[in-house]
Amino acid sequence: MMLDDFLIRAALAGLGVALAAAPLGSFVVWRRMAYFGDATAHAAILGVAVALAFSMSIFIGALAMSLIMATTVSTLSGRGFAMDTMLGVLAHSALAFGLVAVSFLTGVRIDLMAYLFGDILAVSRGDLAVIWGGAALVLGLLAWRWQTLLTATISPDLAWSAGIDPRREQLVLTLALAVVVAVAIKVVGVLLIAAMLIVPAAAARPLASTPERMAVMATLIAATSALGGLRASFHFDTPTGPTIVCVAALIFAATTIGNSLLHRRKGSSAL
């Protein structure tokens, strides 16, 4: 029964992160914000160090630092900086400072690998409440702002003409991204959060003809990856977080190759 309990908690945690990350990941893919997600996720390890140093909740620390990083990046993006360079500097600097900060903590027992790559099998009932609460917040935000977010994503000029402020929609995405990072640490760790945002959405792209369908397909792929990765890691005795991402990557490869073969067949039949 105990084994069943911890596997059920792990499965529920994976599904919660999939629900939060996949629809948001569609916007990350559409807006080409992959590096933005990486920088935000890497900042979370610094939040973990701050939270442990001040005996705060890990979720609060990670959320605060992710928000600070995301807001900083959003602010700098309109100031003429070369964004790929700036994001690279911020992402890796935040990760490095976080790792150094953790090493200065004394009297605190910390499993650094669990924060870097996740420890889904150690999810508690309290963690589940945080993960599903965060997922509900992100889904609520996206459902509330879906049409305006889509308009701002398609064309900022079109958004302005429709009375929509693209900067406000960017702020909504920034908040949602910070929440996803904070809730996903326990499941896949800070180094693989960006993969859970990007890979399911990228895998869903060839299968969808509308934005809504892509978001739904991405969620199904993320959920399948979470449950399939959990089962595979239990069977092969591999790290769960990386295994979940590996399953998602295999699905991405399958949809990409399948779509390529389909287009090739259509091209040859047209000839």
Secondary structure, DSSP 4 states (H G I P E B T S, - for coil): -HHHHHHHHHHHHHHHHHHHHHHHHHHHHHTT-HHHHHHHHHHHHHHHHHHHHTT--HHHHHHHHHHHHHHHHHHHHTTT--HHHHHHHHHHHHHHHHHHHHHH--S----HHHHHH--GGG--HHHHHHHHHHHHHHHHHHHHHHHHHHHHHH-HHHHHHTT--HHHHHHHHHHHHHHHHHHHHHHH-TTTHHHHHHHHHHHHGGG-SSHHHHHHHHHHHHHHHHHHHHHHHHHHT--HHHHHHHHHHHHHHHHHHHHHHHHHHHHHHH-
